[in-house]
Amino acid sequence: MKRQIVTTADGSKTIQIIDWNEQYHSKHGALQEAYHVFIKMGFQFICKPELSILEIGYGTGLNAIITAIESKKANRKVNYTGVEAYPVSSNELELLNYSDLFKTEFKPLVNKIHQSTWESLQLIEPNFHLHKKKLFFQEIEDKTAYDLIYFDAFGARVQPELWDKNIMAKMYRALNSQGVLVTYSAKGSVRRALQEVGFQVERLPGPPGKREMLRAIKAC
């Protein structure tokens, strides 16, 4: 499928899948969306000094970058696993130019994340370990392994099979007790799928350009 780099409303860039009219991040602001959905409503919501995070849809690595930066600022230890079936190419990562979005002190961190190898645990910062896995979401079989899931797959409009009850059951099993899943989606079918597998789900204010998002908690 044809892809192109586009600039979003906050000046940060993302990748657009032209055939689907779908982007890796919100056209209203890639960086703003990532910080609101995953940092504010997920990372900062959990009050633990150490977190194990699973990202569903690693994509451009933007969510991993901002999490590494925030973990450094807060001195929190993070073990971060990013799952992606079709990794973004090194040429696309260069065109996204994410290092220019952050202060000079964080530029080496951004580059290290982009250059880290797949399928092995990488030490990015003393408090941040990254493991990028090339994997289809349907192949995930982790059990009680994570405190927080960033669910950032392409939208249910174009890939509904990634948002159904079967996938959400895998997410439920992958989380520890009181584990949290956050996603930009507020679609009714997604909320119902989460509830059907046992999550307690709440609607929250969404990022710029989106009225609502979802946060789900594994209560038992």
QUIURDA-V479272 format. One line per field, one symbol per residue. phi: phi as a letter, one per 30 degrees, with the letter a starting at -180 (. if undefined). psi: psi as a letter, one per 30 degrees, with the letter a starting at -180 (. if undefined). burial: I if it has 16 or more other ideal C-beta (glycine too) atoms within 10 Angstrom, else O. A space follows every 50 residues. Layout:
BEGIN
phi: ???
psi: ???
burial: ???
END
This chain:
BEGIN
phi: .dbbdbccdcjdcbcccddchbcdbdddkddddddddcddcbeddccbdb bcccccjehdiddddddddddddchcdbcccccadbedddddddddhded dbeedceddeddddddddiadcdcbecbcbbccdadedcdbdbhcbcbcc cbdedddcbdddbdddddddddddddeidbcbbddbdeddedddddcjdc cbdbeddeibdbbbbbbddc
psi: kkllklklfgflllkkjeefhklelkffjeeeeeeeeeeefdefekikfk kjkkkjiebfgeeeeeeeeeeeefhkkkjkkkkkeikkleeeeeeehfff flleffeeeeeeeefkllgkkkjelegjkkjkkjkkeffkgkkhflfkkj jhlllfefifffgaeeefeeeeefklkglkkklfkgkeeeeeeeeegfkk kkklkllkfkellkkkkjf.
burial: OOOOOOOIOIOIIIIIOOOOOOIIIIOOIIIIIIIIIIIIIIIOOOOOOO IIIIIIIIIIIIIIIIIIIIIIOOOIIIIIIIIIOOIIOOOIIOOIOIIO IOOOOIOOIIOIIIOIOOOOOIOIIOIIIIIIIOIOIOOIOOOOIIIIII IIIIIIOOOOOIIOOOIIIIIIIIIOOOIIIIIIIOIOOIIOIIOOIOIO OOOOOIIOOIOOIIIIIIOO
END
